[in-house]
Amino acid sequence: MPEEQNSEPKRKYAWVGKWAKMTGDRARIDAKVNNTYIIYEKSGKLVKEFPNGEIVPFNKDGES
């Protein structure tokens, strides 16, 4: 029976993936507390995520 392949890439330092996820989670918490938004890349494009869960494309000219 062949072994199932793990879809997650192997990292030399396993803690890096966990640290990155925790950093993103912390950013969401801070945005909610301060009623701001976070910006991240999704499907190759930058988006803004607001505390209410709304996600809109990010435009560099400052308008959503």
Buried (B, 14 or more C-beta within 10 A) or exposed (E): EEEEEEEEEEEEEEEEEEEEEEEEEEBBEEBBEEEEBBEEEEEEEEBBBBBEEEEEEBEEEEEE
